[in-house]
Amino acid sequence: MELEVRHLRALCAIADSGSLHKAARQLGMSQPSLTTQLRRIEHAVGGQLFTRERTGCRPTPLGRTVLSRARPLVIEMRALVTEARAAAARSADGRPRLRIGSTASRAIPGWLRRLRASLPGTETSLQMDVSANALLRDVADGRLDVAFVHEVEGSPLRFPDGLDHRVLIDREPQFVSLAADHPAAHEPVVSLADLADDRWMVDPTVDGEWDGLRRMLRSAGLNPRVLHGDYLTAATLVATGEVVTVCQPTSVARPDMAVRPLHGDPLGVRLYVAARTETELNAVYVDLEAAYWEAAAEAPAYQDWLLGTRGAGPPATRPPAARPSACPPPRAVPPPGDLGPHSARDLRPTPL
């Protein structure tokens, strides 16, 4: 067997994650398939590349030698593909094209509107995905130019090599949506204890969200019934009092559904925008920042929370925003009930 770039990429993934299981998920393949591939690679090079331990996989001396040559090749191949895709990323009439990827956010309509004004002549496309990590990979591989993503607290995102990223909001508190006639909806701030008897709903396909909800409920000493489903379904079930669900603070209440902050802000997310270059980030960041605070201004519960925590005038008229950051990520955002993915999911009760 001759070694190919995909084999080198697999070796780098195993070394970086320290685990065959994690590397397989990152590469989009099953663990048995990756294990078989690793055996073939080791047979091809004539020696063991990783030692399998209880704590994970570690490169052997031979493995470190191979990795030292493999990494530059993988990086160069990724750069070649990225540059080729960027060169091809123009519409048929030669106009520049901006390909945006995003997890759900109420800031998106305002962002696109501003980009049309600030980048005249640019053809803008939008790709929505529940997986922030998938969007980041698409940017790194040249399939997208920019990604606006969230990172759920306690579930760090995996930023591929070669991406530049900037923090939009360092910690956005997550609110709860519940039926307008729910007893807790009469309070300006809801305690998790007030929701102890409710069923919760979560979309487990959103990176980090199921883990974030589980940690939050366990920390509060709660073990409620949980349904798995998409957020379009959740909005309907919330309105009828069947479930409650975590939502973005920019979510807007309806006559049949209330949006409230949670006491103590037990769950937060971090919002990022990522691109391959700082120039691409600068081209979209200011418009995204303005669009976010425009969405915040339309959410009364978030306005009340901002006024209470900042103690200043209407913050959505332009509160201070996080500046560029090269630091590794911290936290993420569950999508709101009215902007989640539109495909039905499994609605079976799930134990915590």
N, C-alpha and C positions, 0 to 999 in steps of 0.2 A: 504493500500500500504506500502510495506517495502522499506526503503531508500537504495539505491544502490550507488556505487561509482560515477556513472554518474550524480546522483542527487547532490551529494556533489560538484562535479566538476562544475556543473551549478551554484550553489550558489556562489562558489569562483569567477567564471567568472563575475557574476553580480556585486559582491562587488568590484572586481578589476577594472572593466570598468566603474562602476557607471551608467550603462545604459543597459536596456533590449535589445535595438537594437544592441548596440556594442557587448554585450555578445553573442547574437544569431549569429552574423557574425563570432565571434571567435570560436564558437562551431560548426559552419557549419549547423545551423538549422534556421528555420523561426522565426520571433519574436512572432507570435501567438502561435506557438508550445511551445516556451520557456515560454510564459506567462501562458499557460495551465499547463505546467509541474510545474511551481513555485506554482500555486494554489494548486496542488495536494501535493506538498511537505509541504506547509504550513498547509494543512488539516491533513497530517500525523503527524506533530509535534505539532499540536494543537494551532497554533498562527501565527500572521503575522511576517514575517522575514524582509521585506523591506517596507519602506514608499515610495510611488511614488510621486515625486515632479516635478515641471517644469524643474528643473535643472538635474533631473535624479533620481536614486534610492539610498536610504541610508538604511543601516542595522538598524533595531530596536534593543532595548536591547536584546530581545530574539534572533534576528538574529546574533548579535555579539557573543552571547554565543555559538550558533550552529557553527558559522564560526571558533571560536577558537578551536573547536574539529574537524571540518571538514578538515581544512587546513593540519594538520599533516598526516591525513589519506590519503588525495589525494597525498601528496608528497611521502609518503611511497609506495603507490600503483604504482605511476609513476616510482619510483626507482626500484621496483620489476620487472616491465615490461621491463624497460630499461636494467637492468642487465641480464634478461633472453634473451632478443634479442641480447645483446652483446655476450653472451655465445654461442648463436646459429649462430652468424655471422661469420661462418667459412665455407669455401667451403667443398665439399664432401671429398676431400683428406686431410682435416685438415689444409690447408694453411690459414694464416691470411688473412682477407679481409678488404679492406678500401672502404667504400661506401660514395661517394662524391655527394653532391647536389650543383647546381649552377644556378644562373641566367646567361644570355648570357654575354660572355666576350671573347675577342680575346686572353686573357692570358691562356685559358683552355688548348689548345693543348700543349703549352710549359710546363705547370704545370704537366700534365699527363706524359709527356716525362721525366721530371726530377724525378717524384715520382717513375717511373719504375726503374730508376737508383739508387735512394737513399733508396728505400724499396724493394730490390730484394726478390722475393718469395712471395710478397704480391699481391693478386688478387684485382685489382682496378676496381670499377664500377662507372659510372657517370649517374646521374639523372638530367635532365634539367627541369626548371620550370620558368614560368613568375612571380610567386609569391614568393617573398623573405620570407614573413611571413609563407607560407606553408612549405618551406624548413626548416625554423627554428623550426617549430613544429615537423617536421619529425626527426630532430636531437634530440630534447628533448624527443621524444617518442621512440627513439632507432631504427627508421627505416633507419636513415642515421648516419654516424659517423662525418662528417664535412660538413659545408655549406659555400660557398663563395657567398655573397649576396651584394646588393646595397640598399641604403636608399635615396630616393629622398628628396631633401631639402624641409622642411616644412611638410613632411609626415613620422613621426618617425615610425620605425619598432617596433613590439612587441616581445621583447626577453623573451621567457618562463623562468620560474624559473629553476635554475640548469644548465644553459648554461654559458660557459666561452666564451668570444668573444674578438677579437683583431682588432684594426683599421689597415687596410692596407694602405689606402689613406684617409686623413682627409677630403679633398675637391677636387674632380675631376671635372673640368669644363666640361660642356656639350657643344658640338659643333653642327653645323648644316650641314646637307648634302643637296645639291641642284644640279640641272643639271649643267653640265660643261659649257654650253652656257648661263647660267643665268647671267644677267648683274652684279649681286653682286659677282659672282664667280671670277671676275677679281681683286677683292680686297683681300688683305691678311687677313683682319678682316672684318666681316660682321656686320652691324648694323641691329637691328630688324626693324627699319624704312624702310630699303631697301627691307624688305620682307612683307611690309604691304599689298600688293595686291596679295600675294601668298596664296594658300590653304596649310594648314598644315595637317600632318597625325600623328596619335598617336594610340598606342595599349592600350585601356583602361583596359585591363586585367593585365597589369604590375602594381604592387603595387605602388601607388603614382604618376605615370607618368602623367596621365590625369590632376590631380590636379596641379602638378608642371608646366606643360605647360600652363594651364589656368592662374595660378598666374603670370607667366612670361609675357605672352601676355597682361594681364590686366594692369600690372605695367607699360608696355610700351605704354599704351593707344591704344592697337590694339584689334580688334574684328573680326578676319578673319574667313573664313569658315574652318571647321575642319572635316576631314574624320577619321572614326574609322576603323582600319585594322591592320593586323599583319605586322611585319617588313620585311618579305620576299617580300610581295606585295609592301610595301613602297619603297623598293630599286628599283623595276621596275618602279614605278610611278615617283620617283625622277629623274631617268635617262631620262625619257621622258618629264620632265618639268611639270608634272601634279601637283606635291606637293613638299613641302620641309618638312624636319623632323629633330627632335633632334637626335643626335647620340653620341656615346662615342668618346672621343678624340683619342682613339687608332684605330678608323675606318680608313681604307686605301682608298684613292681616286681611281677612275677608269677613263678610258678615257672619259666615258660619265657622270661621277658624281664627284663633288668636295666636299671636306670636309673642313670647315672653322670654326675658333673660332668665337664666338659672342662678340661683343664689350661690355666690362664691365663684362663679364662672369656672366650673369644674372641668370643662373641655374647651380647648382652644386649638386654633390652626394657624399656620403661617402661610402667607400668600407669596408666590414667586412668579417672576417672569423670566424666561430663559431664552437664550439665542446662542448662535455660534460665535458672534462677535459683539463687542461693546457698541460698535456703530449701529448694528441692528437693534440692540436694546434701546439705545438713545432715540431711535426713530419712532418707537412705540410707547415708551414708558410714560411720558408726560400725559399723553392722551388717555392711557389706561388709569393712571392715578386720578385724573379729573373725572373719568367715568365712574370710578369706584365711589368717590365721595358724592357724586350726583345720585347714585343709587342709594347711598346711605342717607341722603337728605330726604328720600322718599319713604323711608322706613321709620315711623314714629317711635317704635320700641327701641330701635338702635340709637336714634337721636337722644332719647331719654337716658339711655345707658352712657352715651358719650358725654352728655352734659354732667351726669353724675360722677363720672370718673375723671373727667378733665377739669371740671369746675370752671369752665370758661364759656364764652359765647358760642353760638351755633358752630360746632366743629366741622360740620359738613361744608361750610363755606371755604374750606381749605385747611384742614388740620395738618400739622407737620407730618410728613411721610418719611418712611425709612429711606435712607440713601443707598447708593450702590454698596454691595457687600460681596466679598469673595469668600466669606466663611461658609463652612459646610452647613447644610440645612438643618432646621429643627422641626417644624410642625405643619399640619394640613387642614383642609376644609371639606366637610361633608356638604353635598349639594342641597339646596333648598327644596321643599316639597313641590314647588310649582315649576322647577326648572330641571328636574332630574331626568334620567334616561327614560325613553318612551317604550321600553319593551317589558312585558310582564315577567315576573320572576316567581320563584318558589315561595308560596305563602304558608308553608308548614311552620308551626311553632318550633323554636329552636332553644334548647337549654343554654344558659350561660356557661 
